[in-house]
Amino acid sequence: MNLKSFHNDKKISKILFVCVFSIFLLTGLLVIYRTYAVYEEKQVYNVMKGQVPNQDYDISLSYYFMDTDGKKTMLLKAPTERNYNVDVVCTEVAMASWDYDKWGPLITNLINNRTKCNILFQKERILLEDIVHVSKVTSGDGLYEVFHEDAEIAFSENESIIKNLKMTEYRYVGSNPNNYVTFNEEAAGWRIIGLVNTLEGQRIKLIRDNSIGYYVYDSTTNDINQGHGVSQFNVAAINTLLNYTYYNRTLGECKNGDNNSVIFCEFAENGILKNTKELIDTVTWTIPVSSVHNFLYQVTGKSSTRQLYNYEHSNSVHNCMVGERCNAVFDHVTSFKAPIGLMSASDYTYATKGGGLKNRMACLEADALYWENDENKECFQNNWMYKNYSQMTMHGYPTGDNSHYIVYINSSGSVKFGTSMWRYEVRPTLYLKTSVKVSSGDGSLEAPFVLRT
């Protein structure tokens, strides 16, 4: 072998070695890279598909958007905007909900097998818009328009206030409309009266479906109104009960009869919760105090629903002049701000559907003092606000020599007048902030509206 041939062979061997080594090196690097890349791709794929690997189980999340026409579209991931209602449904025994604060699913009770969850996003429905623009009806049980354009509003000369009180309202009508609400953590424990006028504008008005107890409107010592109490809400005992003891979920003293007698009343179990207060709007309640005869009978000679509404939104003042039951001294006002109040008589009468013998319009025109009569009984029988017990209302109706009479709904279904010291069932009533929204439900007893801010 010559020297030249030897060097050529050696050179070739080095080249072959470098090539082989390079191939092995590149192959190794490629394997490592591909292994990492596949893992990364799998991770990305899993995240895009909503799959979260775990040592013990996988969760597969599928995202959908539903438009107002009910059409579903699949999404790659959850929307970042937080203005949606979200419904989470999982397979197996997993429990799921949506955390609106952290904007993500909360899934518990997982098992070792793969769990599949469908997450449905819907454009958030503001309660006002939802019940007014979707649920309005003209017959049967449901949400009716109530017109006030020609109402005789005498509360103020302020044109904006008068306009607010004359707006068309939307009220739930009938024997059992779908107006149930889960509120204050009381499942289907409240009901929507409607979209109701206030001095500040329209608000959703709620009433507790059942009474919180049997209490007096007010009571005084025997030297004041002969112990019978007063009939102006803001200075009456019922205001303290509702806006302090009940509102703060605490123990207090509640009036229990004439001559200032009291009992302990406890609302630690069913009072207003701290987070519930965030939903309640403190609005101006109108509380006129004047003569029954001056206002209920001034035009038609009867207490029709229109007359009741006009009276409740008047700026009439206390006109009790003389007498042993007319010596209470306090500032007479026709409105005040508070979070909790009571229903008005017109809230009750506007809720009637009427019947075959006397339809809704005839009931609204009838004298509410005599709804219990046979010819009017369909007016309260087809009214979801009627209860088989006497219900306290917001307003007082003192006469010329008595300053302690109030309006109430009796167990026979009529609007009546009784003394403040009598005991009546109390159903708290309130207005929601306009920012409150529906997170789920259709208003039925089985699926009440669920509210959130």
Secondary structure, DSSP 8 states (H G I E B T S, - for coil): --HHHHHHHHHHHHHHHHHHHHHHHHHHHHHHHHHHHHHHHHHHHHHHHTEE--SS--EEEEEEEE-TTS-EEEESS--SS--EEEEEEESTT-EEEEETTTTEEEEES--SS-EEEEEEEEE-EEHHHHHHHTSB-SSSSEEEEE--TT---BS-S-HHHHHHHTS-EEEEESSS-S-EEEETTEEEEEEEEEEEEETTEEEEEEEESS-S-EEES----TTSGGGT----GGGSHHHHIIIIIITTT-EEEEE-SSTT-EEEEE-TTTS--TTGGGGEE-EEEE--B--HHHHTSSSSSS--HHHHHHHHTB-------SSTBS-------SEEEESEE---HHHHHHTB-B-SSSBHHHHHHS-GGGTTSGGGHHHHHTBTT--SS-EEEEEE--BTTBS-EEEEE-TTS-EEEEETTSEEE---EEEE-TT-EEEE--SSSSS-EEEE-
